[in-house]
């Protein structure tokens, strides 16, 4: 992004701050609306301003969405710079720096997933910049998984899981990087036209996870076996997979022509460009005062409030508890693990849950440490006479975060998610996260009823028995 675009983001966030409703810091309301010399006012409600409205909550939610997507865009640009450094000067150091940049880029994006399932830009933004229907947006191109990595680059003959498409009929001849005849040039157009090749959802060629695979390679264990009990390591792609000096390029442990390493570098940069392009479009749609979606959403009244709650519930139950955790658990499937190449799934779980909590509490901490906050659903429930439910839902969200923190800590201390879900491993910690997500979904449904808004079925996104 150009410097002028970054300045535009900063200016829009300043506007967002002025649009965010203020919440009372605990004043008991005794001054009253007429001031100190006027009539006594009514007592406040649990330290929450009685002036908090539904529109305040909606505007705060939109401003936080813009901040989180802006952070995702900024960190994707930082990632691209690290990828360019890797391609220009491949080494263990530049490969590690690129991996670190990818991990950092996942931190804000993981917290944006709560803005899915509500016909917002991530799910419904069309190429012409208008908002269509759920499924029209760039979400799949940004974050699709599971990924059949065999469409992109070499894979091991034996691997714990299926590296190919859902149907063998949808496999390419060889892979994009090796197939110089069908794909003589690797650029953004190549990646776009091969995305979901054969309408196969595992043929993912763009987004975070395509980049992840090209940085880590398959998670084959430290012994490169690809089978057997999983260890605590992620993928083992060597830096020499990017060496372009004649006689130095590799494809894993095998020698390869330098053209192959050059094409890997081309693929990385093209994927980064597309990621930035898609995130830019979503961010601009949320821009306060200007974005096509921001305008409609902040003027949407109860329909927008319902969408906030629907997104919270659908992410909690179907997507996170069902598709992202339970499927991998019951099938002991490494390929169904969200970030299977980097072993970063513990952060996906934690950050997705954090995004739901952010939406309820109306607070988000930016990557530069700034806090964007304002009127919350918690405040609204209190003001509208439901303080017990407000505290109940806040407590269930905190319980989920506590359970997700255990998963996060276990991964950081030597037991990543793919190890934790193996047969023969005690799994109460994983089950605790699922149960907490189900309980918070129950409470979100109660909040929907209490606020008298109408949503779609918030349990529709999985057929898992949870």
Buried (B, 14 or more C-beta within 10 A) or exposed (E): BEEEBBEBBEBBBEBBBEBBBEBBEEEEBEBEEEEEEEEEBEEBBEBBBBBBBBBBBBBBBBBBBBBBBBBBBBBBBBBBEBBBBBBEEBBEEBBBBBBEBBBBBBBBBBBBBBBBBBBBBBBBBBEEEEBBEBEBBBBBBBBBBBBBBBBBBBBBEEBBBBBBBBEEEBBBEBBBBBBBEEBEEBBBEBBEEBBBBBEBBBBBBBBBBBBBBBBBBBBBBEEEBBEEEBBBBBBBBBBBBBBBEEEBBBBBEEEBBBEBBBBBBBBBBBBBBBBBBBBBBBBBBBBBEBBBBBBBBBEBEEBBBBBBBBBBBBBBBBBBBBBBBBBBBEEBBBBBBBBBBBBBBBBBBBBBBBBBBBBBBBBBBBBEEEEBBBBBBBBBBBBBEBBEBBBBBBEBBBBBBEBBBBBBEBBEEEBBBBBBBBEEBEBEBBBBBBBBBBBBBBBBBBBBEBBEBEBBEBBEBBEBEB
